[in-house]
Amino acid sequence: MKCLNERELSGVMRIPRRTLQRLRADGGGPPYMRVGRRVLYRLETVESWAGGREFSHLTAEINQTSKK
């Protein structure tokens, strides 16, 4: 099981760590786990989460997000 910490995932996804923290707080980000004080993300879970956020066009994105 390959896990990434917040800094590593931020680098892979090319988004600020603060964005990951906000997504964690809102519940809109990839699933994570806490090990003591560390926040870890399973790579396969992040890939699955990101795959569910792919859209072929804007209408598909709007339709999916309006169902939530």
N, C-alpha and C positions, 0 to 999 in steps of 0.2 A: 504494500500500500504506500504509494508516494504521496507525501503531504508537503504543502507549501505554507510558509508563515506569511504574515501580512505583507511584509516587505517584498518577499519573492513573488507573491501573486500580483502585487502592484506593478512590479517590473514586467512580468509576463503579459499582463493585460494592458499595460501602458496607461494606467490610470493612477491618480494620486491615492496614497494610503488613506487620506481623509475621506475620499469617496467610498472606499471599502468600509470604513468605520460608519459612515452615514447609511450605507446600504444594509449593514448589519443591524443598525438601530431601527430602521424602517421595516425590516423584514423583506426587503426587495432584492437582497444580494444572494450570492451562492451560499448554500448550507455550510456551516462551519462547526468546529468543535473546540472546546476549551480543555487544555491540559495544564492544570495549575493556572498561571496567569497568561500563558501563551494561547494565542488564537491560531488554529491550524485549519487548512482547507485541503480536503482530499482531492487530488488532481482529477480523478475520474468523475467525482461529483461536480466539480467546477465545469468540466467539459460538458457534462450533461446539462447543467444549468444554462451554460452559454448557448448550447445547441437549441434549447427551447426558446431562445431569444433571437433566432434568425428568421428573417422575413424576406419573401421574394419581392414584395412591393409594399408601399405605404398603406394601402387599403387592408392588406393582410395584418399588418401591425395594429392598425386602428381597430379592426374587428376583434383581434385577440385581446387587446388591452381593455376594450369596452366590456368584455364578458366578465371581467374580474370584479 
